Amino acid sequence: MIAQELLDLLVCPENKTSVAVADDTLVEKINASIKAGEVKNRGGETVDDKIDGGLVREDKAYLYPVRDDIPIMLIDEAIPLDAFK
């Protein structure tokens, strides 16, 4: 779990808006799609490894994956959320 102090400091690296912890339902949907080989990140690469959680950008357009309690705050690693709405 990400400490609230860290979450308060993190922002989207692209547009500097706030991020919020993704709910469990969204994480489960994304992981099911990852398992089926259906998820591509913004860099166009297929996401092969499941996520432990995620940080959703304020406009809910992208999720930054969290693996081993470490948020991956790289623009190309973000997962588009269009298919999960």
Biotite code that builds the C-alpha atoms (Angstrom):
import biotite.structure as struc

atoms = struc.array([
    struc.Atom([0.000, 0.000, 0.000], chain_id="A", res_id=1, res_name="MET", atom_name="CA", element="C"),
    struc.Atom([1.243, 3.468, -0.823], chain_id="A", res_id=2, res_name="ILE", atom_name="CA", element="C"),
    struc.Atom([1.699, 5.755, 2.159], chain_id="A", res_id=3, res_name="ALA", atom_name="CA", element="C"),
    struc.Atom([-0.585, 8.788, 2.165], chain_id="A", res_id=4, res_name="GLN", atom_name="CA", element="C"),
    struc.Atom([2.438, 11.079, 2.483], chain_id="A", res_id=5, res_name="GLU", atom_name="CA", element="C"),
    struc.Atom([3.831, 9.732, -0.800], chain_id="A", res_id=6, res_name="LEU", atom_name="CA", element="C"),
    struc.Atom([0.441, 9.821, -2.496], chain_id="A", res_id=7, res_name="LEU", atom_name="CA", element="C"),
    struc.Atom([0.102, 13.495, -1.542], chain_id="A", res_id=8, res_name="ASP", atom_name="CA", element="C"),
    struc.Atom([3.357, 14.237, -3.406], chain_id="A", res_id=9, res_name="LEU", atom_name="CA", element="C"),
    struc.Atom([2.705, 12.233, -6.559], chain_id="A", res_id=10, res_name="LEU", atom_name="CA", element="C"),
    struc.Atom([1.208, 13.812, -9.673], chain_id="A", res_id=11, res_name="VAL", atom_name="CA", element="C"),
    struc.Atom([0.824, 12.743, -13.265], chain_id="A", res_id=12, res_name="CYS", atom_name="CA", element="C"),
    struc.Atom([4.193, 13.311, -14.977], chain_id="A", res_id=13, res_name="PRO", atom_name="CA", element="C"),
    struc.Atom([2.452, 14.467, -18.153], chain_id="A", res_id=14, res_name="GLU", atom_name="CA", element="C"),
    struc.Atom([-0.043, 17.096, -16.988], chain_id="A", res_id=15, res_name="ASN", atom_name="CA", element="C"),
    struc.Atom([0.822, 17.463, -13.284], chain_id="A", res_id=16, res_name="LYS", atom_name="CA", element="C"),
    struc.Atom([-2.717, 16.656, -12.096], chain_id="A", res_id=17, res_name="THR", atom_name="CA", element="C"),
    struc.Atom([-3.333, 14.630, -8.963], chain_id="A", res_id=18, res_name="SER", atom_name="CA", element="C"),
    struc.Atom([-3.585, 10.849, -8.887], chain_id="A", res_id=19, res_name="VAL", atom_name="CA", element="C"),
    struc.Atom([-5.735, 8.594, -6.716], chain_id="A", res_id=20, res_name="ALA", atom_name="CA", element="C"),
    struc.Atom([-5.479, 4.948, -5.725], chain_id="A", res_id=21, res_name="VAL", atom_name="CA", element="C"),
    struc.Atom([-7.376, 2.672, -8.122], chain_id="A", res_id=22, res_name="ALA", atom_name="CA", element="C"),
    struc.Atom([-10.170, 0.623, -6.610], chain_id="A", res_id=23, res_name="ASP", atom_name="CA", element="C"),
    struc.Atom([-9.835, -3.157, -6.396], chain_id="A", res_id=24, res_name="ASP", atom_name="CA", element="C"),
    struc.Atom([-12.490, -3.768, -9.063], chain_id="A", res_id=25, res_name="THR", atom_name="CA", element="C"),
    struc.Atom([-10.550, -1.779, -11.661], chain_id="A", res_id=26, res_name="LEU", atom_name="CA", element="C"),
    struc.Atom([-7.283, -3.525, -10.763], chain_id="A", res_id=27, res_name="VAL", atom_name="CA", element="C"),
    struc.Atom([-8.985, -6.931, -11.121], chain_id="A", res_id=28, res_name="GLU", atom_name="CA", element="C"),
    struc.Atom([-10.400, -5.990, -14.557], chain_id="A", res_id=29, res_name="LYS", atom_name="CA", element="C"),
    struc.Atom([-7.008, -4.796, -15.758], chain_id="A", res_id=30, res_name="ILE", atom_name="CA", element="C"),
    struc.Atom([-5.266, -7.927, -14.459], chain_id="A", res_id=31, res_name="ASN", atom_name="CA", element="C"),
    struc.Atom([-7.818, -10.159, -16.225], chain_id="A", res_id=32, res_name="ALA", atom_name="CA", element="C"),
    struc.Atom([-7.147, -8.287, -19.469], chain_id="A", res_id=33, res_name="SER", atom_name="CA", element="C"),
    struc.Atom([-3.375, -8.511, -18.910], chain_id="A", res_id=34, res_name="ILE", atom_name="CA", element="C"),
    struc.Atom([-3.712, -12.278, -18.475], chain_id="A", res_id=35, res_name="LYS", atom_name="CA", element="C"),
    struc.Atom([-5.639, -12.429, -21.768], chain_id="A", res_id=36, res_name="ALA", atom_name="CA", element="C"),
    struc.Atom([-2.885, -10.427, -23.496], chain_id="A", res_id=37, res_name="GLY", atom_name="CA", element="C"),
    struc.Atom([-5.225, -7.519, -24.255], chain_id="A", res_id=38, res_name="GLU", atom_name="CA", element="C"),
    struc.Atom([-3.494, -4.597, -22.494], chain_id="A", res_id=39, res_name="VAL", atom_name="CA", element="C"),
    struc.Atom([-1.059, -2.233, -24.154], chain_id="A", res_id=40, res_name="LYS", atom_name="CA", element="C"),
    struc.Atom([0.593, 0.680, -22.400], chain_id="A", res_id=41, res_name="ASN", atom_name="CA", element="C"),
    struc.Atom([0.940, 4.175, -23.863], chain_id="A", res_id=42, res_name="ARG", atom_name="CA", element="C"),
    struc.Atom([4.262, 3.164, -25.373], chain_id="A", res_id=43, res_name="GLY", atom_name="CA", element="C"),
    struc.Atom([2.421, 0.548, -27.442], chain_id="A", res_id=44, res_name="GLY", atom_name="CA", element="C"),
    struc.Atom([3.951, -2.444, -25.663], chain_id="A", res_id=45, res_name="GLU", atom_name="CA", element="C"),
    struc.Atom([1.848, -5.346, -24.445], chain_id="A", res_id=46, res_name="THR", atom_name="CA", element="C"),
    struc.Atom([1.705, -5.444, -20.649], chain_id="A", res_id=47, res_name="VAL", atom_name="CA", element="C"),
    struc.Atom([2.736, -8.951, -19.541], chain_id="A", res_id=48, res_name="ASP", atom_name="CA", element="C"),
    struc.Atom([3.070, -8.603, -15.766], chain_id="A", res_id=49, res_name="ASP", atom_name="CA", element="C"),
    struc.Atom([0.054, -8.201, -13.522], chain_id="A", res_id=50, res_name="LYS", atom_name="CA", element="C"),
    struc.Atom([-0.223, -5.095, -11.418], chain_id="A", res_id=51, res_name="ILE", atom_name="CA", element="C"),
    struc.Atom([-0.548, -4.958, -7.646], chain_id="A", res_id=52, res_name="ASP", atom_name="CA", element="C"),
    struc.Atom([-2.469, -1.701, -7.823], chain_id="A", res_id=53, res_name="GLY", atom_name="CA", element="C"),
    struc.Atom([-2.561, 1.548, -9.680], chain_id="A", res_id=54, res_name="GLY", atom_name="CA", element="C"),
    struc.Atom([-2.767, 5.304, -9.518], chain_id="A", res_id=55, res_name="LEU", atom_name="CA", element="C"),
    struc.Atom([-5.484, 6.839, -11.654], chain_id="A", res_id=56, res_name="VAL", atom_name="CA", element="C"),
    struc.Atom([-4.958, 10.268, -13.151], chain_id="A", res_id=57, res_name="ARG", atom_name="CA", element="C"),
    struc.Atom([-7.499, 12.916, -12.147], chain_id="A", res_id=58, res_name="GLU", atom_name="CA", element="C"),
    struc.Atom([-9.288, 12.822, -15.529], chain_id="A", res_id=59, res_name="ASP", atom_name="CA", element="C"),
    struc.Atom([-9.441, 9.004, -15.305], chain_id="A", res_id=60, res_name="LYS", atom_name="CA", element="C"),
    struc.Atom([-7.761, 8.637, -18.706], chain_id="A", res_id=61, res_name="ALA", atom_name="CA", element="C"),
    struc.Atom([-4.712, 6.661, -17.530], chain_id="A", res_id=62, res_name="TYR", atom_name="CA", element="C"),
    struc.Atom([-3.569, 4.392, -14.746], chain_id="A", res_id=63, res_name="LEU", atom_name="CA", element="C"),
    struc.Atom([0.030, 4.297, -13.585], chain_id="A", res_id=64, res_name="TYR", atom_name="CA", element="C"),
    struc.Atom([0.765, 0.733, -12.466], chain_id="A", res_id=65, res_name="PRO", atom_name="CA", element="C"),
    struc.Atom([2.010, -0.163, -9.008], chain_id="A", res_id=66, res_name="VAL", atom_name="CA", element="C"),
    struc.Atom([4.245, -3.223, -8.660], chain_id="A", res_id=67, res_name="ARG", atom_name="CA", element="C"),
    struc.Atom([5.815, -4.342, -5.379], chain_id="A", res_id=68, res_name="ASP", atom_name="CA", element="C"),
    struc.Atom([4.435, -1.167, -3.738], chain_id="A", res_id=69, res_name="ASP", atom_name="CA", element="C"),
    struc.Atom([6.376, 1.002, -6.201], chain_id="A", res_id=70, res_name="ILE", atom_name="CA", element="C"),
    struc.Atom([4.375, 3.343, -8.457], chain_id="A", res_id=71, res_name="PRO", atom_name="CA", element="C"),
    struc.Atom([5.667, 3.347, -12.029], chain_id="A", res_id=72, res_name="ILE", atom_name="CA", element="C"),
    struc.Atom([5.217, 7.027, -12.909], chain_id="A", res_id=73, res_name="MET", atom_name="CA", element="C"),
    struc.Atom([6.481, 6.906, -16.496], chain_id="A", res_id=74, res_name="LEU", atom_name="CA", element="C"),
    struc.Atom([4.245, 8.272, -19.258], chain_id="A", res_id=75, res_name="ILE", atom_name="CA", element="C"),
    struc.Atom([4.914, 5.347, -21.624], chain_id="A", res_id=76, res_name="ASP", atom_name="CA", element="C"),
    struc.Atom([4.105, 2.810, -18.870], chain_id="A", res_id=77, res_name="GLU", atom_name="CA", element="C"),
    struc.Atom([0.654, 4.287, -18.202], chain_id="A", res_id=78, res_name="ALA", atom_name="CA", element="C"),
    struc.Atom([-2.313, 2.078, -19.090], chain_id="A", res_id=79, res_name="ILE", atom_name="CA", element="C"),
    struc.Atom([-5.125, 3.787, -21.053], chain_id="A", res_id=80, res_name="PRO", atom_name="CA", element="C"),
    struc.Atom([-8.441, 3.318, -19.256], chain_id="A", res_id=81, res_name="LEU", atom_name="CA", element="C"),
    struc.Atom([-10.800, 3.727, -22.237], chain_id="A", res_id=82, res_name="ASP", atom_name="CA", element="C"),
    struc.Atom([-11.509, -0.013, -22.357], chain_id="A", res_id=83, res_name="ALA", atom_name="CA", element="C"),
    struc.Atom([-12.204, -0.225, -18.624], chain_id="A", res_id=84, res_name="PHE", atom_name="CA", element="C"),
    struc.Atom([-14.920, 2.432, -18.253], chain_id="A", res_id=85, res_name="LYS", atom_name="CA", element="C"),
])
